Amino acid sequence: MANIPPLSTKQVADELSVDRSIITRMVQSGEIRPIVRGEGIRGAMFFSPAEVRRVKRLRDGERAA
């Protein structure tokens, strides 16, 4: 299996069709979990593709309901 690199906050925002600030709020609320988080308030965050797919499925399901 290929080693899939983590996704940046911008890539996740693009995938979920939201602004990057929404991703930060989602992390703060526990809706999505980064696999790497840099130091400080503006530390870079990276996410596993599997986590992004999980969140996307949940959000798509909420929209369908």
DODRENRO-262561 format. One record per residue (C-alpha): x, y, z; residue in one letter; chain. Coordinates in nm, 2 decimals, padded with zeros to 4 digits. Example, Ala and Ser with C-alpha at 12.3 -4.5 7.8 and 13.67 -1.06 7.14 Angstrom:
BEGIN
+--------+--------+--------+------+------+
!      x !      y !      z ! gufi ! rodo !
+--------+--------+--------+------+------+
!  01.23 ! -00.45 !  00.78 !    a !    A !
!  01.37 ! -00.11 !  00.71 !    s !    A !
+--------+--------+--------+------+------+
//
This chain:
BEGIN
+--------+--------+--------+------+------+
!      x !      y !      z ! gufi ! rodo !
+--------+--------+--------+------+------+
!  00.00 !  00.00 !  00.00 !    m !    A !
!  00.13 !  00.35 ! -00.09 !    a !    A !
!  00.23 !  00.58 !  00.19 !    n !    A !
! -00.03 !  00.86 !  00.16 !    i !    A !
!  00.10 !  01.20 !  00.29 !    p !    A !
! -00.10 !  01.40 !  00.55 !    p !    A !
! -00.32 !  01.68 !  00.42 !    l !    A !
! -00.27 !  02.04 !  00.51 !    s !    A !
! -00.54 !  02.26 !  00.66 !    t !    A !
! -00.58 !  02.43 !  00.32 !    k !    A !
! -00.62 !  02.09 !  00.15 !    q !    A !
! -00.88 !  01.98 !  00.41 !    v !    A !
! -01.07 !  02.31 !  00.38 !    a !    A !
! -01.08 !  02.27 !  00.00 !    d !    A !
! -01.19 !  01.91 !  00.03 !    e !    A !
! -01.48 !  02.00 !  00.27 !    l !    A !
! -01.56 !  02.33 !  00.08 !    s !    A !
! -01.51 !  02.55 !  00.38 !    v !    A !
! -01.28 !  02.83 !  00.49 !    d !    A !
! -00.96 !  02.74 !  00.67 !    r !    A !
! -01.09 !  02.92 !  00.98 !    s !    A !
! -01.37 !  02.66 !  00.99 !    i !    A !
! -01.12 !  02.38 !  01.01 !    i !    A !
! -00.96 !  02.55 !  01.31 !    t !    A !
! -01.30 !  02.57 !  01.48 !    r !    A !
! -01.37 !  02.20 !  01.39 !    m !    A !
! -01.04 !  02.11 !  01.56 !    v !    A !
! -01.13 !  02.31 !  01.87 !    q !    A !
! -01.47 !  02.14 !  01.90 !    s !    A !
! -01.33 !  01.80 !  01.84 !    g !    A !
! -01.51 !  01.74 !  01.52 !    e !    A !
! -01.18 !  01.66 !  01.34 !    i !    A !
! -00.85 !  01.55 !  01.48 !    r !    A !
! -00.51 !  01.65 !  01.34 !    p !    A !
! -00.23 !  01.40 !  01.34 !    i !    A !
!  00.03 !  01.67 !  01.37 !    v !    A !
! -00.01 !  02.01 !  01.52 !    r !    A !
!  00.27 !  02.27 !  01.54 !    g !    A !
!  00.34 !  02.49 !  01.84 !    e !    A !
!  00.16 !  02.81 !  01.91 !    g !    A !
! -00.17 !  02.96 !  01.81 !    i !    A !
! -00.09 !  02.95 !  01.44 !    r !    A !
!  00.09 !  02.62 !  01.44 !    g !    A !
!  00.04 !  02.42 !  01.12 !    a !    A !
! -00.19 !  02.13 !  01.14 !    m !    A !
! -00.19 !  01.82 !  00.92 !    f !    A !
! -00.47 !  01.56 !  00.89 !    f !    A !
! -00.48 !  01.19 !  00.78 !    s !    A !
! -00.68 !  01.14 !  00.46 !    p !    A !
! -00.89 !  00.88 !  00.65 !    a !    A !
! -00.99 !  01.13 !  00.91 !    e !    A !
! -01.09 !  01.38 !  00.64 !    v !    A !
! -01.30 !  01.11 !  00.46 !    r !    A !
! -01.47 !  01.03 !  00.80 !    r !    A !
! -01.56 !  01.39 !  00.86 !    v !    A !
! -01.68 !  01.44 !  00.50 !    k !    A !
! -01.91 !  01.14 !  00.53 !    r !    A !
! -02.06 !  01.28 !  00.85 !    l !    A !
! -02.11 !  01.62 !  00.71 !    r !    A !
! -02.26 !  01.49 !  00.39 !    d !    A !
! -02.50 !  01.27 !  00.60 !    g !    A !
! -02.60 !  01.58 !  00.80 !    e !    A !
! -02.68 !  01.77 !  00.49 !    r !    A !
! -02.89 !  01.48 !  00.35 !    a !    A !
! -03.11 !  01.46 !  00.67 !    a !    A !
+--------+--------+--------+------+------+
//
